[in-house]
C-alpha cells in the first residue's frame, strides 16, 4: 500500500511538473479571435469583437457590434464615420497579439448601478423600447501588445446590452469604470 501511494505521489509530481501546473497565477491568456458567428451571442464576444475589429481593420465585424442601421443613423446625424474615427484613435506603434475577456459585471441595482437610467440612455441612443432591453453588462477586455522584445496588456471597459437575445455595444469606451 505504501509503495502504491508513493508511486501515485511520484506520478502526480511529474504530471504537475510537465503540465506547468505550478499553482502560480499566469494572468489572462490570449483567446482565439472572435468569429462573425460569435459576435452577438454574448456580452463577452461583442466587446472582444469590437476591439479586434479596430485592430485588424475589420469593418464588417465592427458594424456587427451595433444594431442594424444604428451606425448609418449615427453617421447621418453627425456626418462622421464612427469606424474611421475609432480606428484613428486606436492607432498604436505596436503589434496587437490578441484579446481576452477578463471579467464582467452586470449593470444592475444589486451591483450599485442606476440600471433604470442606463436602460433609458440605451433607449434614447438606439430607439429601442425600454421593455426590449435585456441584460446590461460592463465587460472588461484585456488587449495584448508587443513591440520589439517588450510586451504589455491594457484593460478596456465597455457597456454592452442585450436585445431579443443578441448582444450589442453601447457606443464608446467606459474609462471611468473598474472592477
Backbone torsions as a table, in degrees:
resi	resn	phi	psi	omega
1	UNK	NA	-41.8	-179.3
2	UNK	-65.2	-38.7	178.3
3	UNK	-65.7	-38.1	179.6
4	UNK	-64.5	-46.0	178.5
5	UNK	-63.3	-39.9	177.8
6	UNK	-63.8	-41.7	179.5
7	UNK	-64.9	-41.9	178.1
8	UNK	-63.8	-44.2	178.8
9	UNK	-60.9	-42.6	179.5
10	UNK	-64.8	-40.8	178.4
11	UNK	-63.4	-43.2	178.9
12	UNK	-62.0	-39.6	177.8
13	UNK	-60.6	-45.7	179.1
14	UNK	-64.9	-41.0	179.5
15	UNK	-60.7	-48.0	-179.9
16	UNK	-66.0	-37.0	-179.5
17	UNK	-67.3	-39.1	-176.0
18	UNK	-89.8	-11.1	177.5
19	UNK	-105.7	6.4	177.2
20	UNK	63.1	28.1	176.6
21	UNK	-91.0	75.0	-177.0
22	UNK	-96.6	4.6	176.8
23	UNK	85.3	-5.6	179.5
24	UNK	-86.1	144.3	177.7
25	UNK	-73.6	120.1	-179.1
26	UNK	-86.0	-5.8	-177.7
27	UNK	78.4	-176.8	-179.2
28	UNK	-67.4	148.1	179.3
29	UNK	-116.0	147.1	178.1
30	UNK	-62.2	132.9	179.3
31	UNK	-100.8	157.1	177.0
32	UNK	-57.2	147.9	-179.4
33	UNK	-58.6	147.2	177.8
34	UNK	-72.1	136.6	176.9
35	UNK	-92.3	162.1	178.6
36	UNK	-59.6	-33.9	-179.8
37	UNK	-69.3	-26.0	-177.3
38	UNK	-87.0	-21.2	-167.5
39	UNK	-45.2	-55.3	-172.0
40	UNK	-95.8	13.8	-175.8
41	UNK	-86.2	-17.0	177.8
42	UNK	-159.2	162.3	176.3
43	UNK	-61.3	-39.0	178.7
44	UNK	-58.3	-49.5	-175.9
45	UNK	-68.9	-39.8	-178.0
46	UNK	-67.7	-37.6	178.6
47	UNK	-67.5	-43.3	177.9
48	UNK	-67.1	-40.2	179.4
49	UNK	-61.2	-39.3	177.9
50	UNK	-58.0	-51.2	-179.7
51	UNK	-63.9	-47.0	-177.9
52	UNK	-62.7	-36.1	-179.4
53	UNK	-64.0	-37.5	-179.7
54	UNK	-70.7	-38.2	-177.3
55	UNK	-82.7	-20.6	-179.9
56	UNK	-106.9	5.4	179.5
57	UNK	57.1	52.3	-178.6
58	UNK	-114.2	85.7	-176.6
59	UNK	-62.6	-36.6	-179.8
60	UNK	-61.3	-40.7	178.5
61	UNK	-68.5	-41.6	177.5
62	UNK	-57.5	-48.7	-179.5
63	UNK	-59.3	-36.6	-178.1
64	UNK	-69.2	-17.7	179.2
65	UNK	-73.0	-9.6	-178.3
66	UNK	-122.3	154.2	178.0
67	UNK	-58.3	148.7	-178.9
68	UNK	-55.4	129.8	178.5
69	UNK	85.2	-13.4	-177.1
70	UNK	-62.5	-47.8	-178.1
71	UNK	-66.8	-33.8	176.8
72	UNK	-63.5	-46.3	178.7
73	UNK	-62.6	-41.4	-179.7
74	UNK	-64.5	-41.8	178.6
75	UNK	-65.6	-39.0	178.8
76	UNK	-64.6	-40.9	-176.9
77	UNK	-75.5	-31.4	-177.3
78	UNK	-103.7	-20.3	-176.1
79	UNK	77.0	8.5	-177.8
80	UNK	-109.3	154.5	173.4
81	UNK	-100.6	103.5	-175.5
82	UNK	-57.6	-42.5	-179.5
83	UNK	-59.3	-48.6	-179.7
84	UNK	-62.9	-39.3	178.5
85	UNK	-63.2	-46.9	-179.3
86	UNK	-66.8	-38.1	176.9
87	UNK	-60.9	-41.6	-179.9
88	UNK	-64.3	-43.0	179.9
89	UNK	-65.3	-34.6	-175.1
90	UNK	-89.4	4.0	178.2
91	UNK	-63.7	132.9	178.1
92	UNK	-139.0	158.3	177.8
93	UNK	-97.3	64.3	-179.7
94	UNK	-161.9	170.1	177.3
95	UNK	-96.7	132.6	174.8
96	UNK	-91.4	117.0	-176.3
97	UNK	-89.2	-18.5	179.2
98	UNK	153.4	-174.7	-179.1
99	UNK	-133.4	167.4	173.0
100	UNK	-150.0	144.9	171.4
101	UNK	-84.4	119.8	-174.8
102	UNK	-118.2	23.4	172.9
103	UNK	143.1	164.8	174.3
104	UNK	-155.0	162.4	175.0
105	UNK	-139.3	132.7	175.4
106	UNK	-66.6	135.0	178.1
107	UNK	-85.3	87.2	-173.4
108	UNK	-139.2	164.1	176.8
109	UNK	-61.8	-38.5	179.7
110	UNK	-59.6	-29.1	178.5
111	UNK	-96.6	10.0	174.4
112	UNK	89.5	15.6	-178.5
113	UNK	-107.0	153.3	176.2
114	UNK	-85.7	83.2	-174.7
115	UNK	-61.7	-39.9	-178.4
116	UNK	-63.1	-41.7	178.4
117	UNK	-65.6	-38.9	178.7
118	UNK	-66.5	-41.4	177.5
119	UNK	-60.4	-43.2	178.5
120	UNK	-63.3	-39.8	178.4
121	UNK	-64.1	-41.6	177.9
122	UNK	-62.8	-43.3	178.0
123	UNK	-60.5	-44.3	-178.9
124	UNK	-61.8	-44.3	-176.2
125	UNK	-74.9	-39.1	-172.2
126	UNK	-99.2	-25.5	-175.6
127	UNK	88.2	1.3	177.6
128	UNK	-72.7	154.4	175.4
129	UNK	-73.4	145.3	-179.0
130	UNK	-53.4	-42.9	-175.4
131	UNK	-71.2	-15.7	-178.5
132	UNK	-85.6	-12.1	-177.8
133	UNK	-80.5	123.5	178.1
134	UNK	-88.1	-127.7	-178.9
135	UNK	-72.5	151.2	173.8
136	UNK	-125.4	136.0	-179.2
137	UNK	-136.2	155.8	166.1
138	UNK	-102.5	119.6	-179.0
139	UNK	-102.8	135.1	175.0
140	UNK	-103.3	120.4	179.7
141	UNK	-117.0	125.4	175.8
142	UNK	-97.8	130.7	177.9
143	UNK	-110.6	133.9	-177.6
144	UNK	-102.4	123.1	-179.1
145	UNK	-118.5	156.7	170.8
146	UNK	-149.0	151.0	175.2
147	UNK	-150.2	123.1	-174.5
148	UNK	55.8	-119.0	-179.7
149	UNK	-101.5	-0.5	-179.2
150	UNK	-91.6	148.0	174.3
151	UNK	-137.8	155.4	-178.5
152	UNK	-152.3	161.2	172.7
153	UNK	-126.6	147.7	177.3
154	UNK	-133.4	135.7	178.6
155	UNK	-97.5	136.2	175.2
156	UNK	-122.8	146.4	-179.6
157	UNK	-121.0	130.2	-177.9
158	UNK	-133.5	145.8	173.5
159	UNK	-92.9	128.4	177.7
160	UNK	-125.8	156.4	-178.3
161	UNK	-144.0	159.6	-177.1
162	UNK	-111.2	133.0	174.2
163	UNK	-129.1	118.1	177.4
164	UNK	49.6	42.1	175.9
165	UNK	86.1	-5.4	177.8
166	UNK	-109.1	142.7	-177.2
167	UNK	-103.4	141.6	-178.4
168	UNK	-138.1	159.3	176.1
169	UNK	-82.2	142.5	165.0
170	UNK	-88.4	132.2	-173.0
171	UNK	-53.7	125.8	171.9
172	UNK	100.2	158.5	-178.8
173	UNK	-88.1	142.7	178.8
174	UNK	-103.8	85.9	-177.4
175	UNK	-78.6	-14.4	-176.3
176	UNK	-91.6	9.5	-177.0
177	UNK	-115.4	137.1	172.9
178	UNK	-145.7	156.5	170.9
179	UNK	-155.5	NA	NA
